[in-house]
């Protein structure tokens, strides 16, 4: 069964009322076994003991120095804990989890049998009701319908994840008869929602607070010890963190062809000069020349600061309001 994917890249303001997004570069680490919760509890920033079949946790997996390997959405599907995340962050996180997993009664592997789609847009709920009577919501964000897991993602834009094995998922998607877009559109939405996107170049580069995990409720400060916990706690209680994750957008359409990648530099103007302000984590360029960026910058930066992409003088950027408070 083949699903045709649109090759257009709309701007955020011109997103369709409802669309399908093929998450070909999205995946999951599966953790299962008698000690799956106990083991994960000592490895990640969120409180795994609060996970149920119907809730969703956000979290990070860090090294011993508190640097983040991956940022994930954690669900329980058919008694298996799934850490949902881009495939770009799975490899190193999986290797580290397996390294310590040999001492616990757990099996840790990539969930290669599963595929992921998203239904997004202001009419996403209406579209899903064409096939599903009951849907997840903000109070019950995870719902199992037969073999299919549906996950509701709260935010500026309505989004649902559809998770299943390929044959079942593709039948659901084809029956919607909606335009299907590439994962680039998902990245655009994640950028605007302020959800961290890590690439191989930025894995193990930042502590959780630099990626706003505390602001999206991805860190438990009461759960006890886990890998990197000392650094995370010190950042929180001693006020040592001076950086944060921001969403940015070009101030005008730009016809200059720019190829961006993770690790590219954002500059800020200081008098007559320009100095490094931070690093790009992810980017999206719409067909009409609007740039959307996710970057780690100084936490005290504000909307009056002149920003641009290094080596591109005509790439003036503005901050996009995040859907959460950085002070949380």
Residue pairs with C-beta under 8 A, 6 or more apart in sequence:
1 167
1 170
1 171
1 174
3 20
3 22
3 170
3 173
3 174
3 180
4 180
5 22
5 180
5 181
5 182
6 179
6 180
6 181
6 182
7 182
8 181
8 287
9 184
9 185
9 284
9 285
9 286
9 287
10 16
10 185
10 286
10 287
11 286
11 287
11 288
11 290
12 188
12 189
12 192
12 249
12 286
12 290
12 292
14 286
14 288
15 120
15 121
15 157
15 185
16 121
16 179
17 121
17 122
17 123
18 119
18 120
18 121
18 122
18 123
18 124
18 126
18 127
18 178
19 119
19 120
19 121
19 178
19 179
19 180
19 181
19 185
20 117
20 118
20 119
20 173
20 176
20 178
20 179
20 180
20 181
21 117
21 118
21 119
21 120
21 180
21 181
21 182
21 183
21 185
21 186
22 117
22 180
22 181
22 182
22 183
23 115
23 116
23 117
23 118
23 161
23 183
23 186
24 182
24 183
25 86
25 87
25 88
25 183
26 84
26 85
26 86
26 87
26 116
26 183
26 186
27 84
27 85
27 86
27 87
27 90
27 110
27 111
27 112
27 114
27 116
28 82
28 83
28 84
28 85
28 90
28 110
28 111
28 114
28 116
29 72
29 82
29 83
29 85
29 90
29 93
29 94
29 97
29 108
29 109
29 110
29 111
30 80
30 81
30 82
30 107
30 108
30 109
30 110
30 111
31 39
31 40
31 80
31 81
31 82
31 83
31 97
31 101
31 106
31 107
31 108
32 79
32 80
32 81
32 106
32 107
33 39
33 104
33 105
33 106
33 107
34 105
34 106
35 104
35 105
35 106
36 80
36 81
36 106
37 48
37 49
37 51
37 81
38 104
39 100
39 101
39 104
39 106
40 48
40 74
40 81
41 47
41 48
41 49
41 223
41 224
41 226
42 225
42 226
42 227
43 61
43 97
43 100
43 226
43 227
44 59
44 60
44 61
44 62
44 72
44 74
44 83
44 226
45 59
45 60
45 61
45 62
45 208
45 213
45 218
45 219
45 220
45 226
45 228
45 229
45 232
46 57
46 58
46 59
46 60
46 74
46 218
46 219
46 220
46 223
47 57
47 220
47 222
47 223
48 57
48 74
48 81
49 223
50 57
51 57
51 74
51 75
51 76
51 81
52 76
53 76
53 142
53 144
54 136
54 140
54 141
54 142
54 143
55 140
55 141
55 142
56 73
56 74
56 75
56 141
56 142
56 151
56 152
56 153
57 73
57 74
57 75
57 218
58 71
58 72
58 73
58 74
58 213
58 216
58 217
58 218
59 71
59 72
59 74
59 83
59 213
59 218
59 219
60 68
60 69
60 70
60 71
60 72
60 208
60 211
60 213
60 218
60 219
61 68
61 69
61 70
61 72
61 83
61 93
61 96
61 97
61 227
62 68
62 69
62 207
62 208
62 226
62 227
62 228
62 231
62 232
63 69
63 96
63 204
63 227
63 228
64 227
64 228
65 228
65 231
66 207
66 208
66 228
66 229
66 230
66 231
66 232
66 235
67 204
67 205
67 206
67 207
67 228
68 196
68 198
68 203
68 204
68 205
68 206
68 207
68 208
68 211
68 213
69 89
69 92
69 93
69 96
69 203
69 204
70 83
70 85
70 89
70 90
70 92
70 93
70 198
70 203
71 85
71 89
71 195
71 196
71 197
71 198
71 211
71 213
71 218
72 83
72 84
72 85
73 83
73 84
73 85
73 151
73 153
74 81
74 82
74 83
74 84
75 81
75 82
75 84
75 142
75 149
75 151
76 82
76 142
77 144
77 149
77 163
78 144
80 111
82 111
82 114
82 163
83 93
84 116
84 151
84 161
84 163
85 93
86 197
86 198
88 198
88 199
88 200
88 203
89 198
89 199
89 203
90 110
91 200
92 203
92 204
94 108
94 109
94 110
97 108
98 108
100 227
101 107
101 108
113 165
114 163
114 164
114 165
115 163
115 164
115 165
115 166
115 169
115 170
116 161
116 162
116 163
116 169
117 161
117 162
117 169
117 172
117 173
118 159
118 160
118 161
118 162
118 186
119 127
119 128
119 159
119 160
119 162
119 176
119 178
120 157
120 158
120 159
120 160
120 185
120 186
120 189
121 127
121 157
121 158
122 157
122 158
124 158
124 159
124 160
125 135
125 158
125 160
127 176
127 178
128 135
128 150
128 160
129 135
130 175
130 176
131 172
131 175
131 176
132 145
132 150
134 143
134 145
135 143
135 150
135 152
135 160
136 142
136 143
136 150
136 151
136 152
136 160
137 152
138 152
138 154
141 151
141 152
141 153
141 154
142 149
142 150
142 151
142 152
143 149
143 150
143 151
143 152
144 150
146 168
147 164
147 165
147 168
148 162
148 163
148 164
148 168
148 169
148 172
149 161
149 162
149 163
149 164
150 160
150 161
150 162
150 163
151 160
151 161
151 163
152 159
152 160
153 159
153 160
153 161
155 189
155 193
155 323
156 192
156 193
156 323
157 189
157 192
157 193
159 189
162 169
162 172
162 173
163 169
164 172
173 180
184 284
187 197
187 282
187 284
188 284
188 286
188 292
190 197
190 282
190 294
191 197
191 247
191 282
191 283
191 284
191 292
191 293
191 294
192 247
192 292
192 320
193 323
194 212
194 215
194 216
194 245
194 246
194 247
194 294
194 322
194 323
194 324
195 216
196 211
196 212
196 213
196 245
196 281
196 294
197 281
197 282
197 294
198 262
198 281
199 261
199 262
199 263
199 281
199 282
200 262
201 261
201 262
201 263
202 262
202 263
202 279
202 281
205 279
206 243
206 296
207 228
207 231
207 232
207 235
207 241
208 214
208 218
208 219
208 232
208 235
209 219
209 232
209 235
209 236
209 241
209 244
210 241
210 243
210 244
210 245
210 296
211 245
211 296
212 244
212 245
212 322
212 324
212 326
213 219
214 236
214 328
215 322
215 324
215 325
215 326
215 327
215 328
216 324
217 328
219 232
219 236
221 233
221 236
234 240
235 241
241 299
242 298
242 299
242 300
243 278
243 296
243 297
243 298
243 299
244 296
244 297
244 298
244 299
244 326
245 281
245 294
245 295
245 296
246 278
246 294
246 295
246 296
246 297
246 301
246 319
246 320
246 322
247 292
247 293
247 294
247 319
247 320
247 322
248 266
248 291
248 292
248 293
248 294
248 295
248 307
248 317
248 318
248 319
248 320
249 290
249 291
249 292
249 293
249 317
249 318
249 320
250 289
250 290
250 291
250 292
250 315
250 316
250 317
250 318
251 316
251 317
251 318
252 316
253 288
253 289
253 290
254 289
254 290
254 291
254 314
254 315
255 289
256 312
256 314
256 315
258 285
258 291
258 309
258 312
258 315
260 280
260 283
260 285
260 291
260 293
260 309
261 280
261 283
262 279
262 280
262 281
262 282
263 279
263 280
264 279
264 280
264 283
264 309
264 310
265 276
265 277
265 278
265 279
265 280
265 309
265 310
266 276
266 277
266 278
266 279
266 280
266 293
266 295
266 297
266 307
266 308
266 309
266 310
266 317
267 274
267 275
267 276
267 277
267 307
267 308
267 309
267 310
268 274
268 275
268 276
268 277
268 301
268 305
268 306
268 307
269 305
269 306
269 307
269 308
274 308
274 310
276 310
277 295
277 297
277 298
277 301
277 305
277 307
278 295
278 296
278 297
278 298
279 295
279 296
280 293
280 294
280 295
280 309
281 294
281 295
281 296
282 293
282 294
283 291
283 292
283 293
283 294
284 291
284 292
284 293
285 291
285 292
286 292
291 309
291 315
291 317
292 320
293 309
293 317
299 326
301 319
302 319
303 318
303 319
306 316
307 316
307 317
307 318
307 319
308 315
308 316
308 317
309 315
309 317
